[in-house]
Amino acid sequence: MVSATEFRELLLADRERTTELVSSLTASIASMVEATQLSASDDEHDPEGSTIAFERSQASTLLATATEHLSDVDAALARVDAGTYGRCERCGQAIARERLLARPTARTCIACAAAS
């Protein structure tokens, strides 16, 4: 079985990193939006580099991914608190320690993940 204390620490460290990433990306997107509002340049047709719209889209995608991961981490922490962490949500069997070390937010065992 999985040591909840050990994985709680991993999850809390992951949560802290992800929260910082979400904050940084949010600030970056806000800065891009502000820059486009203050600038009259035609960045969309600048042949010399990537456009602000592309950079903003890329940052928005990264933000969505980080926000989703943060939600997964919070759900895993809730499972630790409930005493269900490390059990597959589909079959109820223990999730392999190696899987949880590789993916601490895993909700399913490898067999059930492969079946979906």
BELTATA-V926542 format. One line per field, one symbol per residue. phi: phi as a letter, one per 30 degrees, with the letter a starting at -180 (. if undefined). psi: psi as a letter, one per 20 degrees, with the letter a starting at -180 (. if undefined). burial: # if it has 16 or more other C-alpha atoms within 10 Angstrom, else .. Layout:
phi: ???
psi: ???
burial: ???
This chain:
phi: .cdddddedddddddddddddedddddddddddddddcccdcddcdddadddddddddddddddddddddddddddddddddicdjcddccidddeedddddbececbdddddddd
psi: rpohgghgggghggggghgggggghghgghgggghhhiqjqmhhjoiiaqqhgggggghhghggghggghggghhghhhghijjpjppigiirqppghghhhnijpiqrgghhhi.
burial: ...#..##..#..##..##.##..##.##..#...................#...#..##.##..##.##.######.##...######....####..#...######.......
